[in-house]
Amino acid sequence: MDFSIYGSDAIPAPTDYDSTKIFHITEIAFLKEINRFYGQYSAWKLKELTLSELPWLNTARNAEISHYHMKNYFKTQLHS
């Protein structure tokens, strides 16, 4: 799906699906926690955060950031 039509505006929450048919209850709780933390930021602030993180900084321009690098980086960001 192309979300670029929203520009820097918020992307509206979908209303036409049942998340419990797509995600396990623990995944839903995790996604809600992510939204509670990052949902407060504008698109521009999220872009700034992304551009300052190691997976982005350590990937060549126009290259795809590997799942391996994202996973390893975000493991260090989890709080127990």
N, C-alpha and C positions, 0 to 999 in steps of 0.2 A: 504494500500500500504506500502511496506517495503522500507524505504528510507536509511536503513543502508548501502546499497551498495555504497553510496556516501561518507561514512566515514566522514572526517572533511571537505570535499569539498562542495562547494555550490550545492544545489539541483536545477537543471535547471527548469526554468519556463515552465509550460505546454503550448503546442501550438495547441493542438487538441480539444479545447472546447471553447464555447462562454460563458464567465462569466456572461453575462447579462441574460442568460437562467437559471443560477444557483442562482445568488445573485441579490438582489434589488440594485438599483443605490446607495442608502445610505450605504449599506453594502460594495459595491465595493470601495467607497470613504474611508470608515473606514479601509478596508484592505490595501489600498494604503498608508494611513497614517501610519499604523503599519509597512509596508514594508520600508517606508521612514526612520523611526526611527531605527528599528531593522535590516534592510537589510545591514547596514554597518558593522555588527559584524560577526566574524567567528563563526563556529559551537562551537569551544572551549569556546569563550567568552560568547555565549548564554548559554552554559552549566553552566559556572561559575555564570552567573546572576541567572539562575534558582535555582541552589543549594544554593544560599544565600537568597532566598525569603521565606517569612513565610509559604506559603502553603506547600512547600517542607520540611522546617524545622519542621513544626508541624504535619507531617504525619509519621506514623511508617514506618520503612524500608520495602520495597517491597509491601507496601499497595498503593492502588489507591488514588490519591488526589481527594477529592470530588469537584464537580462543585460548591457546596455551598461555600467552603473555597476559591476556585479560584475567584469566583464572588465577594465575600466580600473583598478579598485582592485587586483585580484590581480596584474595585470602589475607593479605596483610592489612586490609582496611576493616575487616570484621572485628567487632567488639564482643567479647564474651560476657 
